[in-house]
Amino acid sequence: MDIQKNSVRQHNALTNSFLPFTRNESRLLVGILTSLKKDKYKYTYNIAEALNFLGLQPKHYKELIEAVNGLYNKSIPIKSSDPNDDEEMRILSQRKFPKIPGQKLSGKIEITISNPIKPYLFDLVKDFTSYEVESFLQLQSIHSQKLYTLLAQFKHTGLLIKKGDELQEIMGTNYKRLSQFTHEVINKSLEEIIKTTNISKVKLEPLKEG
């Protein structure tokens, strides 16, 4: 995991789909993205370095293990332009931890990228989102993380247009009132994004249909 790497890429299908990950799981995924190499699907990470990337103290070793298990156990509902082509897939197909307790902090974690997810992570030349690693890691809220990647996807056009229910699905929320969703999720996320990331100016405008 390279905390010095400036940016990472992921397919737009991932950006536009709900990712059911915790903050640590999302950070770990970004850490994995920083180390991806062409035609290489198995990776080994020093536990101490992984903890540092996630901003965790050694005493929080279990949180790292939980994050790895999250990427292994949780399925991502990938949204397609054709609903009949929607898929669910996992990030990892295998993971391995140190078995000897004394090796926890000095040991290594081994992971294998799952076959179905490979087209969404490797050899991306179009339909991808690029965003800054440092900015992403500064975000404390999972909603801020998700909104940041959505904004990064449209940074070249400068215009992100989403219907309220569509945006709620991507963010993993289910507010009955759009005004409450906007206040509790979008506005608070934008405040954190503007304060801590490379995206410093965002203007939110409701659009009238018709």
Buried (B, 14 or more C-beta within 10 A) or exposed (E): BEBEBEBBBBBBBBBBBBBEBBBBBBBBBBBBBBBBEEEEBEBEBBBBBBBBBBBBEEEBBEBBBBBBBBBBEBEBEBBEEEEEEEBEBBBBBEBEBBEEEEEBEEBBBBBBBBEBBBEBBBEBEEEBBBBBBBBBBBBEBBBBBBBBBBBBBBEEEEEBEBEBEEBBBBBBBEBEEBEEBBEBBBEBBBEBBEEBBBBEEBEEEEEEEE
